[in-house]
Amino acid sequence: MTATPEIGMVVVQPTAFCNIACTYCYLPDRSNKHVIAQSTVTRLFEQIFASGWSCPEITVIWHAGEPLVVPVSFYREAFATIERMRPASVHVKHSFQTNGTLIDTAWCALFKDWDVGVGVSLDGPRELHDLHRKSRSGKGTFDRTIAGIRCLRENGVPFHVISVLSHTSLDQPEGLLDFYLSEGIDQICFNVEESEGDHVSSLFSGPELRRRYAAFLRRFWHLARESGRIRFLREIDLALPRMFRPEGVPARNIQVEPLAMLNVDSHGNVSSFSPELLGLKNPDYRDYLLGNINFQSLSEIRDTCLASPLYRDICSGVEACRKSCDYFSVCGGGAPVNKLFENGSFTGTETSYCTLTQMVPTDLILEAYDRLERSPAAVAPPATHSLSPIASGDAAA
Amino acid sequence: MSQNRRTLPTLARLLPCGALGLSVGLAAADASATTVAEPEGNKASVAQRLQSLRNDVSGALEQHRKDGEPFVVVDPEQMLAWWGNGGWRNGGWRNGGWGNGGWHNGWHNW
């Protein structure tokens, strides 16, 4: 791991507040309505651009709580400020992960004006979505989320969805695909309900999870590709370049590199590694905080990071993975937050999260490739149907 | 490493199509396969199979270099650079955004 950061992603929590209350939410502070100051945003990007540590393209993700509870005008001002400061050699791609309930034409105008990436949290059709994604009064949010998605489509804003899979949805690959197609959704990411923060997943305790998830993903992959109408299935399509790469080309894992992910809360507190750590409490790791961008320079925060027990233990965990895990070459050392909450320590190795996000897709692709090797004539021509590949600017966002 | 020459033409046909084409091709091969999966006991480890895959990809690139043909329509060195960003263009996911680790691996809550 390099001591010189390469900042590729900045996750900003403009507010911890969320307007809904999903049953599986890991955020501890989602009723706090504090909003990040414009001066904090300015200071953050001044420091990033002055550091020289920025990758040629930085993805800025405006994330949890619900970023759309902050007004459109806030983002217009923030984006303009960042654009004025941005060096010509750095491209900034703004992105939102939203529950979709507040999307309207004004938001769509912002998304289009700034070529913003949009991810919507949608767990599938009403009966699946409303199981966990509830309003603060306990009602389902499906109608409001799907209205937001339809607004995006009507306004020509590309978007992807993240669907959290539950016990129920794992049995319904066909039904889920039918639903996505009926709503014109063609970029899909699956998360399996995880244990993080205060939330303990009911799924992870099940012994059959790996087999069930593999069966689900394999079936969905086949059906999606057969349909010719799904442009992007994250779990498979982003594993492919990590597996089908020439020897010697490294595969990064930015969750274990110091400051590769720079995570900033509404008060300017900075963490790195897994963004879910931001806001959690732990005296041994100083609440996972590395400093505050309002009071420290990024160089000071980097020095704190490199000297921290947090970084030391994450490095130990990565080394343990390197020595013991068959999948290390595609994974690069796992997700620290999942090691912490599943194994109780950053220094451990395999988690259920690893199994689902790395091992299952890798196994499925290897199995398919084995079959292709044994009967290469059977492979269909790599037709792309009528789909246009995802290009810069709308890449799954 | 053992270079499986049989797979090179297949790889050479699939790789230029990027992640989308590869995803389509592999899914079709997997779905239509009539062969029974090799027994687990006969298989190399996952780490060995992944290593073999990378060797195959390197071999496919090298073969096309030797043949004096451009690897599809792009310069091989440029293609390697795209790989280095975690993705490859030309029908795939361009844009280091994700390749830069944006997603895989990456963070899954975006």
Interface residues (C-beta under 8 A of the other chain):
Chain A: G8 M9 V11 C55 P56 E57 T59 I61 H63 A64 K93 S95 Q97 G117 G119 I162 C189 N191 R218 W221 H222 A224 R225 E226 R231 F232 L233 R234 I236 D237 L238 A239 L240 P241 R242 M243 F244 R245 P246 E247 G248 V249 P250 A251 R252 N253 I254 Q255 E257 A260 M261 S274 P275 E276 D326 Y327 F328 S329 V330 C331 G332 A335 T357 Q358 T362 D363 L364 I365 L366 E367 A368 Y369 D370 R371 L372 E373 R374 S375 P376 A378 V379 A380 P381 P382 A383 T384 H385 L387 P389 I390 A391 S392 G393 A395 A396 A397
Chain B: N4 R6 T7 P9 T10 L11 R13 L14 L15 C17 G18 A19 L20 G21 L22 S23 V24 G25 L26 A27 A28 A29 D30 A31 S32 A33 T34 T35 A37 E38 S45 V46 A47 R49 L50 Q51 L53 R54 N55 V57 S58 L61 L80 W83 G84 G86 G87 W88 G91 G92 W93 R94 N95 G96 G97 W98 G99 N100 G101 G102 W103 H104 N105 G106 W107 H108 N109 W110
